[in-house]
Amino acid sequence: MSPAPDTRQRRWILAALMATMMLAAMDITIVATAIPQIVSDLGGFTRFTWLFSSYLLAQTVTIPIYGKLSDLHGRKPVLIGGTLIFLIGSVASAISWSMIALIVFRGLQGIGAGAIMATVNTIAGDLYSVRERARIQGWLSSVWAVSAILGPTLGGAFAQYLSWRWIFLINLPIGAVAITLIGLFLREQVPQHQHRIDFAGAAAVLLAVGTLIFGLLQAGQAWPWLSWPSLAVFAGAGILITLAVRIERQAVEPIIPAWLWSRRVLANTNLAMVGMGLIMMAPITYLPIFAQSVLGLGAIAAGLLLAAMSIGWPVASSLSGHLYLRVGFRNTGLCGAVLVVGATIGFLTLPYPGPVWALVLDQVILGAGFGLLATPLLVGVQSAVAWEHRGVVTSTNMFSRYLGQSLGAAMFGAIFNATVGARLARAPLDQPLPIKINALTDPLQGREIVGEAEQTLQHALYAAIHHIYIGAAIVALVVLFLVVLTPRRFPTARAPQSAAATAPQAATKSTRPTR
């Protein structure tokens, strides 16, 4: 067995984790800021939400697989392999020749991102004690804060002065640094046993979630919500979900074990993460469009407005350790859920079009809520299992959040398209406005329309995003209810002296939380 890493090694490993996390963290915000330029170049406005959905779908369905593989074969090969896949997808995205091609290559990026999101947080759980993990999660969350500022800034600058294709090529030097640090400093020795990977279950989950999101994106656009195609797609999704559950129950080593959902602490936490992920997609996807098209901000300024959410997140995440050691994991998460509810409702109270400073403050509060919600619940569930189950528990927590993001991208896309489409259909005939959503590329870039027609479009976009936040507020209330129902005390488990070199480190430093 390899010795546990010393303080110097842990610092380099943390740097490697932060560099790897930056790839996934910066990817969402840098793409969101450049959406108007991408659709202007490639076309396909009604498909642009698939740039997020294909990425998030591929990432979501692979996270549980990577989590299981990291428990069986170690964290290091999974993380390096996933990072390489992500970089290949980045190069392919940069040379995309159509919106369809870009959507496919974004899916390849998502396959690699699944390994990053599942494994980085698992390694952090291995290396650090319960008392330390809030501080470490704060460092990892700070990557999201830096990326939320750097990503939109680079995305806006590339889109405005160079080409949106550079938003993908920038991943290459960051990925090279991450792989080098991981290869040099992360050492582990994993016992070799015969295992059976649940490929059938993974395929069933992929088909079930993919069918559901496809139905949400197409209903209301390609066909009416209440129509035979819509009913057929959603019925098919229901059948596939049932099949996935049955396969997982019969699998020898299921990707998502049944005990993850039979224990109320784990089930409520995972469901809360689904809701949180769904809420996150409201600002991530549509706040840049709102800022540029309604407030009249530039691409860089719109990206900085989005970055405000990631200012409150790492600060709250870092401070959550002091709070959950005093009042417990559940009560700390409850504080975060209250802030999320307040932020989503607060957006709805802003006047049209809303002062920029108020939007910034609202985003900071929303980020603080996410930090106080996500970190204590993640640390709590990691503390409830031994090392050999930490990968699958952490990956399921991540899976739940990104499943929520996939559903959020689809649901909010449907709301946006339906609202804007209805408003454009009712616009006066003498206004030079497009009738179809797909023709909004030039108006969103501020071209072709002025005067009353521009105001009509701005009000349509405002109404659409207002409806999106109504949905986000409802989901936030559901998340609050789920956290209230979560047991006040989280169970704890000691890590066994086996598996990876990082496992003994976690065991020797573990502190037993009392709440």
Legacy VTK file of the C-alpha trace (Angstrom):
# vtk DataFile Version 3.0
C-alpha trace
ASCII
DATASET POLYDATA
POINTS 515 float
0.000 0.000 0.000
1.325 3.445 -0.851
1.776 5.905 1.991
-0.791 8.613 2.546
0.103 11.862 0.751
1.897 14.498 2.807
0.875 18.136 3.073
2.940 19.201 0.052
1.518 16.442 -2.122
-2.021 17.256 -1.056
-1.502 20.881 -2.085
-0.363 19.843 -5.552
-3.244 17.383 -5.837
-5.659 20.145 -4.844
-4.115 22.378 -7.510
-4.629 19.567 -10.026
-8.250 19.147 -8.969
-8.833 22.875 -9.297
-7.275 22.962 -12.765
-9.384 19.993 -13.848
-12.523 21.504 -12.348
-11.851 24.729 -14.246
-12.378 22.884 -17.536
-15.944 21.946 -16.669
-16.660 25.126 -14.707
-15.607 27.538 -17.430
-17.228 25.568 -20.239
-20.838 26.401 -19.369
-20.405 30.143 -18.828
-18.057 30.709 -21.754
-20.498 29.039 -24.156
-23.554 30.795 -22.724
-22.034 34.221 -23.360
-21.214 33.421 -26.983
-24.623 31.935 -27.885
-25.801 34.945 -29.959
-22.615 34.827 -32.040
-22.745 31.038 -32.442
-26.326 31.028 -33.718
-25.538 33.990 -35.958
-22.720 31.992 -37.579
-24.211 28.486 -37.615
-27.963 29.232 -37.496
-30.482 26.956 -35.788
-31.773 29.217 -32.999
-34.433 26.734 -31.839
-31.709 24.116 -31.405
-29.288 26.226 -29.382
-30.542 24.842 -26.055
-29.216 21.470 -27.246
-25.721 22.946 -26.909
-26.391 22.747 -23.183
-28.698 19.745 -23.221
-26.393 17.429 -25.205
-23.438 18.366 -22.995
-25.399 18.014 -19.770
-27.135 14.826 -20.880
-23.850 13.105 -21.787
-22.244 14.349 -18.591
-25.199 13.311 -16.448
-25.597 9.748 -17.669
-21.860 9.042 -17.475
-21.318 10.408 -13.949
-22.687 7.274 -12.189
-20.569 5.035 -14.447
-17.422 6.971 -13.627
-18.302 6.961 -9.931
-18.648 3.182 -9.927
-15.429 2.760 -11.934
-13.527 4.969 -9.496
-14.650 2.762 -6.602
-13.559 -0.364 -8.476
-10.388 0.738 -10.264
-9.273 3.947 -8.567
-9.843 7.656 -9.087
-6.679 8.504 -11.066
-7.230 6.567 -14.330
-10.859 7.670 -14.458
-9.986 11.352 -14.033
-7.127 11.354 -16.557
-9.156 9.411 -19.135
-12.166 11.691 -18.782
-10.016 14.808 -19.092
-8.493 13.517 -22.339
-11.980 12.850 -23.765
-13.029 16.373 -22.795
-10.048 17.885 -24.631
-10.758 15.837 -27.766
-14.349 17.077 -27.679
-13.093 20.657 -27.310
-10.952 20.440 -30.453
-13.827 18.881 -32.391
-16.220 21.623 -31.199
-13.802 24.306 -32.368
-13.892 22.996 -35.945
-17.687 22.506 -36.081
-19.263 23.369 -39.430
-22.931 23.349 -38.401
-25.127 23.555 -35.317
-25.781 19.803 -35.502
-22.051 19.050 -35.580
-21.433 21.375 -32.637
-24.228 19.712 -30.650
-22.677 16.264 -31.271
-19.184 17.387 -30.279
-20.574 19.106 -27.193
-21.955 15.707 -26.252
-18.425 14.284 -26.557
-17.202 17.032 -24.231
-19.955 16.062 -21.809
-18.772 12.440 -21.741
-15.395 13.666 -20.533
-16.897 16.175 -18.117
-18.785 13.342 -16.400
-15.475 11.901 -15.166
-14.339 15.303 -13.927
-17.458 16.086 -11.932
-17.732 12.604 -10.421
-14.095 12.081 -9.510
-12.843 15.487 -8.361
-15.275 15.678 -5.442
-14.642 12.034 -4.550
-10.897 12.632 -4.321
-11.540 15.671 -2.131
-13.626 13.452 0.136
-10.783 10.928 0.285
-8.047 13.428 1.095
-9.725 15.608 3.692
-11.674 15.168 6.924
-15.234 16.321 7.518
-13.928 19.433 9.280
-11.623 20.273 6.359
-13.964 19.507 3.488
-15.981 22.715 3.676
-12.775 24.740 3.250
-11.688 22.500 0.362
-15.119 22.712 -1.239
-14.733 26.465 -0.896
-11.496 26.276 -2.876
-13.156 24.105 -5.509
-16.148 26.428 -5.593
-13.787 29.381 -6.002
-12.815 27.800 -9.315
-16.420 28.310 -10.378
-16.220 31.937 -9.216
-13.014 32.604 -11.166
-14.362 30.694 -14.157
-17.645 32.573 -13.982
-15.704 35.809 -14.424
-12.966 34.533 -16.708
-15.305 32.392 -18.847
-17.776 35.122 -19.834
-14.963 37.642 -20.242
-13.027 35.359 -22.581
-16.207 34.176 -24.292
-17.384 37.729 -24.913
-13.951 38.878 -26.043
-13.441 35.936 -28.391
-16.937 36.289 -29.845
-16.630 40.055 -30.217
-13.047 40.435 -31.440
-11.857 37.032 -32.725
-14.093 33.988 -33.156
-16.341 31.961 -30.869
-14.253 28.897 -31.839
-11.536 30.030 -29.443
-13.834 29.390 -26.472
-13.128 25.671 -26.992
-9.420 25.874 -27.847
-8.674 27.675 -24.570
-9.347 24.359 -22.812
-6.183 22.747 -24.205
-3.491 24.449 -22.060
-5.617 24.145 -18.912
-6.192 20.453 -19.561
-2.488 19.839 -20.167
-1.597 21.378 -16.799
-4.308 19.371 -15.029
-3.231 16.011 -16.491
0.431 16.689 -15.699
-0.265 17.497 -12.036
-2.568 14.518 -11.602
-0.035 12.166 -13.165
2.806 13.413 -10.959
1.210 13.727 -7.531
-1.923 11.565 -7.243
-0.821 8.061 -6.222
-3.085 5.206 -5.222
-2.937 1.450 -4.854
-6.240 -0.305 -5.499
-6.834 -4.024 -4.796
-7.626 -5.938 -7.979
-10.859 -7.945 -7.997
-13.216 -9.249 -10.650
-16.126 -6.863 -11.147
-19.144 -6.634 -13.418
-19.970 -3.191 -14.780
-23.682 -2.524 -15.234
-23.574 -1.501 -18.889
-27.218 -2.472 -19.447
-28.331 -0.181 -16.640
-26.180 2.676 -17.938
-27.664 2.284 -21.432
-31.198 2.204 -20.028
-30.594 5.400 -18.042
-29.147 7.103 -21.140
-32.162 6.181 -23.271
-34.698 7.080 -20.584
-33.284 10.504 -19.757
-32.530 11.272 -23.414
-36.077 10.463 -24.467
-37.533 12.590 -21.680
-35.413 15.633 -22.565
-36.101 15.199 -26.283
-39.824 15.273 -25.544
-39.509 18.402 -23.408
-37.537 20.223 -26.092
-39.755 19.252 -29.015
-43.194 19.530 -27.404
-44.662 22.941 -28.105
-42.306 23.483 -31.052
-42.191 20.505 -33.410
-45.656 19.438 -32.267
-48.274 20.629 -29.726
-47.996 19.520 -26.104
-51.334 17.716 -26.290
-50.742 15.646 -29.398
-50.055 12.034 -30.322
-46.317 12.589 -30.926
-45.945 14.264 -27.539
-47.885 11.545 -25.727
-45.898 8.828 -27.531
-42.522 10.322 -26.587
-43.428 10.813 -22.925
-45.000 7.366 -22.730
-41.808 5.930 -24.194
-39.777 7.829 -21.598
-41.952 6.386 -18.836
-41.473 2.845 -20.145
-37.702 3.319 -20.410
-37.499 4.729 -16.875
-39.393 1.697 -15.584
-37.051 -0.587 -17.521
-33.982 1.193 -16.110
-35.251 0.767 -12.550
-35.895 -2.952 -13.133
-32.451 -3.518 -14.659
-30.732 -1.724 -11.772
-32.618 -3.802 -9.215
-31.457 -7.049 -10.833
-27.841 -6.009 -11.516
-25.070 -7.625 -9.460
-23.170 -4.345 -9.204
-25.661 -1.657 -10.252
-24.497 1.747 -11.385
-27.089 3.340 -9.079
-27.674 0.914 -6.166
-31.174 0.728 -4.698
-29.915 1.586 -1.208
-29.091 5.089 -2.449
-32.837 5.728 -2.675
-34.074 3.573 0.205
-32.292 5.677 2.850
-34.170 8.922 3.476
-31.011 10.971 4.066
-29.583 10.006 0.668
-32.876 10.073 -1.231
-33.955 13.525 -0.015
-30.481 14.933 -0.584
-30.364 13.609 -4.158
-33.836 14.924 -4.947
-32.882 18.330 -3.540
-29.866 18.314 -5.865
-32.148 17.603 -8.835
-34.126 20.714 -7.932
-31.020 22.805 -7.398
-29.606 21.799 -10.776
-32.878 22.687 -12.460
-32.931 26.148 -10.854
-29.325 26.827 -11.880
-30.202 26.682 -15.569
-32.476 29.732 -15.377
-29.640 32.257 -14.920
-26.939 30.229 -16.671
-28.865 29.901 -19.924
-31.076 32.973 -20.096
-29.560 35.775 -18.007
-26.966 36.635 -20.722
-29.754 36.856 -23.316
-31.792 39.021 -20.921
-28.830 41.303 -20.226
-27.892 41.804 -23.871
-31.341 41.954 -25.472
-33.415 43.650 -22.749
-30.906 45.676 -20.722
-28.735 46.489 -23.743
-25.462 45.347 -22.146
-22.519 44.088 -24.163
-21.473 40.445 -24.235
-18.690 40.937 -21.664
-20.896 42.920 -19.264
-23.623 40.289 -19.599
-21.107 37.619 -18.682
-19.980 39.555 -15.610
-23.607 39.835 -14.507
-23.836 36.048 -14.685
-20.551 35.800 -12.747
-22.144 37.453 -9.715
-23.785 34.135 -8.809
-20.369 32.545 -8.374
-19.182 35.252 -6.008
-21.548 34.246 -3.227
-21.159 30.496 -3.859
-17.514 29.880 -2.774
-17.754 32.289 0.158
-20.864 30.564 1.491
-19.367 27.148 0.761
-16.230 27.941 2.764
-18.221 29.296 5.701
-20.626 26.355 5.690
-18.101 24.200 7.571
-18.313 26.391 10.651
-22.085 26.289 10.385
-22.655 22.563 9.826
-20.282 21.632 12.664
-22.515 23.709 14.941
-26.052 23.186 13.677
-25.699 20.110 11.442
-25.751 19.297 7.743
-29.543 19.452 7.359
-30.011 22.805 9.086
-27.174 24.386 7.102
-28.743 23.131 3.886
-32.047 24.574 5.076
-30.464 28.035 5.336
-29.256 27.679 1.757
-32.666 26.600 0.495
-34.284 29.660 2.108
-31.813 31.951 0.316
-32.510 30.235 -3.026
-36.250 30.744 -2.556
-35.675 34.392 -1.670
-33.440 35.003 -4.699
-35.776 33.429 -7.254
-38.800 35.279 -5.880
-36.715 38.457 -5.607
-36.046 38.403 -9.357
-39.791 38.373 -9.985
-40.288 41.526 -7.903
-37.857 43.618 -9.958
-39.445 46.284 -12.187
-39.089 46.222 -15.955
-36.376 46.145 -17.121
-34.751 46.171 -13.654
-31.653 48.010 -12.406
-28.385 46.213 -13.004
-27.225 46.514 -9.367
-30.377 44.752 -8.166
-29.772 41.872 -10.570
-26.180 41.587 -9.349
-27.312 41.481 -5.711
-29.951 38.896 -6.521
-27.334 36.704 -8.212
-24.961 36.973 -5.251
-27.742 35.853 -2.882
-28.643 32.992 -5.214
-25.020 31.838 -5.302
-24.781 32.002 -1.501
-27.876 29.860 -1.272
-26.379 27.264 -3.606
-23.164 27.205 -1.555
-24.975 26.649 1.737
-27.220 24.037 0.137
-24.804 21.940 -1.935
-21.674 21.736 0.239
-23.123 20.526 3.567
-25.375 17.992 1.864
-22.473 16.618 -0.197
-20.142 16.399 2.816
-22.959 14.847 4.825
-23.618 11.991 2.402
-19.881 11.367 1.907
-19.569 10.969 5.680
-22.431 8.481 5.759
-20.572 5.751 3.805
-17.182 4.005 3.795
-14.444 4.571 1.188
-15.540 1.790 -1.158
-18.957 3.444 -1.553
-17.848 7.083 -1.546
-17.411 7.210 -5.302
-20.923 5.981 -6.071
-22.498 8.207 -3.379
-20.622 11.296 -4.588
-21.339 10.530 -8.233
-25.045 10.026 -7.507
-25.124 13.423 -5.788
-23.475 14.955 -8.866
-25.699 12.901 -11.178
-28.777 14.283 -9.465
-27.614 17.882 -9.828
-26.775 17.508 -13.504
-29.927 15.560 -14.207
-31.688 18.618 -12.841
-29.636 20.858 -15.123
-30.513 18.721 -18.140
-34.195 18.857 -17.257
-33.906 22.584 -16.549
-32.344 23.309 -19.934
-35.180 21.436 -21.619
-38.011 22.793 -19.459
-36.879 26.416 -19.550
-36.181 26.134 -23.265
-39.773 25.027 -23.806
-41.082 27.901 -21.671
-38.888 30.428 -23.476
-39.831 29.277 -26.966
-43.536 29.042 -26.147
-43.710 32.496 -24.541
-41.688 34.344 -27.175
-43.501 32.529 -29.975
-46.900 33.508 -28.577
-45.847 37.152 -28.130
-44.467 37.391 -31.658
-47.637 35.883 -33.074
-49.674 38.659 -31.393
-47.342 41.481 -32.511
-48.818 44.154 -34.823
-48.494 43.286 -38.485
-46.795 46.606 -39.272
-43.820 45.767 -37.058
-40.885 44.038 -38.855
-40.667 41.171 -36.367
-40.014 37.513 -37.244
-42.953 35.188 -36.785
-40.832 32.116 -36.047
-38.427 31.717 -33.136
-35.700 30.427 -35.455
-35.594 33.806 -37.200
-34.598 35.723 -34.057
-30.851 35.629 -34.745
-30.514 39.110 -36.208
-32.949 40.835 -33.827
-31.070 39.354 -30.861
-27.882 40.867 -32.266
-29.601 44.269 -32.298
-29.956 44.407 -36.062
-32.897 45.119 -38.391
-35.427 46.388 -35.844
-35.790 49.718 -34.036
-38.465 51.728 -32.258
-41.716 50.027 -31.314
-40.702 46.724 -32.893
-37.585 46.600 -30.718
-39.652 47.341 -27.616
-42.117 44.595 -28.533
-39.286 42.080 -28.814
-37.740 43.234 -25.548
-41.055 42.840 -23.733
-41.478 39.378 -25.249
-38.047 38.312 -24.002
-38.697 39.851 -20.594
-41.998 37.971 -20.306
-40.339 34.705 -21.288
-37.570 35.016 -18.694
-40.110 36.173 -16.111
-42.064 32.943 -16.722
-38.840 30.963 -16.427
-38.170 32.439 -12.988
-41.724 31.674 -11.885
-40.936 28.036 -12.626
-37.588 28.342 -10.817
-39.304 29.798 -7.725
-41.787 26.915 -7.611
-38.956 24.393 -7.815
-37.071 26.279 -5.070
-40.061 25.861 -2.752
-40.086 22.128 -3.480
-36.356 21.948 -2.647
-37.002 23.740 0.634
-39.706 21.206 1.482
-37.375 18.280 0.670
-34.647 19.629 2.936
-37.168 20.115 5.748
-38.100 16.428 5.415
-34.438 15.310 5.525
-33.441 13.720 8.880
-31.742 16.190 11.190
-28.875 13.803 12.005
-26.777 12.275 9.217
-25.304 8.808 9.925
-21.528 8.389 9.808
-19.223 5.577 8.724
-15.507 5.006 9.167
-13.439 4.427 6.029
-11.719 1.001 5.883
-7.926 0.758 5.768
-7.775 -0.384 2.131
-8.065 0.571 -1.483
-6.374 3.850 -2.266
-3.538 5.699 -0.679
-5.913 8.535 0.026
-8.386 6.399 1.978
-6.281 6.023 5.143
-5.727 9.770 5.115
-9.468 10.326 5.258
-9.891 7.708 7.961
-7.174 8.952 10.275
-8.338 12.550 10.102
-12.063 11.865 10.177
-14.107 13.705 12.748
-17.477 12.344 13.692
-20.191 14.944 13.114
-22.851 14.966 15.780
-25.640 16.407 13.683
LINES 1 516
515 0 1 2 3 4 5 6 7 8 9 10 11 12 13 14 15 16 17 18 19 20 21 22 23 24 25 26 27 28 29 30 31 32 33 34 35 36 37 38 39 40 41 42 43 44 45 46 47 48 49 50 51 52 53 54 55 56 57 58 59 60 61 62 63 64 65 66 67 68 69 70 71 72 73 74 75 76 77 78 79 80 81 82 83 84 85 86 87 88 89 90 91 92 93 94 95 96 97 98 99 100 101 102 103 104 105 106 107 108 109 110 111 112 113 114 115 116 117 118 119 120 121 122 123 124 125 126 127 128 129 130 131 132 133 134 135 136 137 138 139 140 141 142 143 144 145 146 147 148 149 150 151 152 153 154 155 156 157 158 159 160 161 162 163 164 165 166 167 168 169 170 171 172 173 174 175 176 177 178 179 180 181 182 183 184 185 186 187 188 189 190 191 192 193 194 195 196 197 198 199 200 201 202 203 204 205 206 207 208 209 210 211 212 213 214 215 216 217 218 219 220 221 222 223 224 225 226 227 228 229 230 231 232 233 234 235 236 237 238 239 240 241 242 243 244 245 246 247 248 249 250 251 252 253 254 255 256 257 258 259 260 261 262 263 264 265 266 267 268 269 270 271 272 273 274 275 276 277 278 279 280 281 282 283 284 285 286 287 288 289 290 291 292 293 294 295 296 297 298 299 300 301 302 303 304 305 306 307 308 309 310 311 312 313 314 315 316 317 318 319 320 321 322 323 324 325 326 327 328 329 330 331 332 333 334 335 336 337 338 339 340 341 342 343 344 345 346 347 348 349 350 351 352 353 354 355 356 357 358 359 360 361 362 363 364 365 366 367 368 369 370 371 372 373 374 375 376 377 378 379 380 381 382 383 384 385 386 387 388 389 390 391 392 393 394 395 396 397 398 399 400 401 402 403 404 405 406 407 408 409 410 411 412 413 414 415 416 417 418 419 420 421 422 423 424 425 426 427 428 429 430 431 432 433 434 435 436 437 438 439 440 441 442 443 444 445 446 447 448 449 450 451 452 453 454 455 456 457 458 459 460 461 462 463 464 465 466 467 468 469 470 471 472 473 474 475 476 477 478 479 480 481 482 483 484 485 486 487 488 489 490 491 492 493 494 495 496 497 498 499 500 501 502 503 504 505 506 507 508 509 510 511 512 513 514
